[in-house]
Each structure stands twice: as structure tokens, then as C-alpha cells.
Amino acid sequence: MIKKSELHKMKDQELVEEAANLRKKLFELKGQAVTEKLENPRQSGHLRKDIARLLTEKRSRELKGASV
């Protein structure tokens, strides 16, 4: 789980790259859920929330840049 303080330290490009990595992990996890039983079924929910946090931080930075 990504903490808010970690998000603020990341650069814009790092946010995009991390979101892409998490999306890839989520895709693999969904495939794994179909073929076998998951060790932690809540993991996909955590990944989705982390992706949302990253995208929210990215969007808030875009809006701050536009308002200046």
C-alpha cells in the first residue's frame, strides 16, 4: 500500500511508471485468480486503490499547474 507521504515525494514521471507497473500486476493477478486460488484475495482491491491514489495525485498536480 502506497502512503500519501511517498506519493508527494515522487516525480510526475515516477507516478506514471508506478501506475503502469501496478496495472500490469493487477492484470497478472486477475489471470492468476482464474487459474488458481489466490493467497490473498484482497490484494486486487489494494492494487486498484493504489492505482487510484497515483492517478489522483497526478491529476491534482496537473490542476495546480494549470491554475498558476
N, C-alpha and C positions, 0 to 999 in steps of 0.2 A: 504494500500500500504506500503510495507516494504522499508525503507530508506537504503541507502548504508552504512551509519554510524552504523545502527543497525545490518547489516549483518556482519560487521567487528568485532563487539563485541561478536557475537555468537560463541559458540564452534562447533566443527565438528559434534558432535552427535546432537546438537540442530538444526543444519541445516537440517540434515536428518529427524529428527522428525517433524520439521515445514513443510518441503516439503510433507511428508506423510499426515499431517493434512490438508494442502491446497488441495492436490489431493482428499482427502475424501470430502472436502467441494465442490470442483468442480463437483465431481460425483453426489452429492446430488442436487446441483444446476441444473445440466443437467436434472435430473429426475423431478425436480420441474418445469423446463421450459416446459416439455412435458405435464404435468398435469394441470398447471395453468399459468397465466400470471405473469411474474417476475416484481417486483417493480423497479429494476434497471437492465436492460438487459446488461449493460456494465460490470457488476460485474464478469461475467465469463472471460472476457478478462483481467481484473485486476488480477484475480486469476492465470491465465495462465502466465502472465508476472511475478508475484511474484514467482511462481514455477521456472521459467527460471532464475530469479535473484539468487535464492537459489542454484540451481544446478550449475550455472556459478561460484559463489563464492566457492562452494565445489570443483569444478574442478580446479580452479586457485590455491587453497591451495594444491591440490594433485600435481600439476605440480611444484609448488615452493618447495615442499618437495622432489620431485624426482630429481630436479636439484642441490640440495645441496650436 
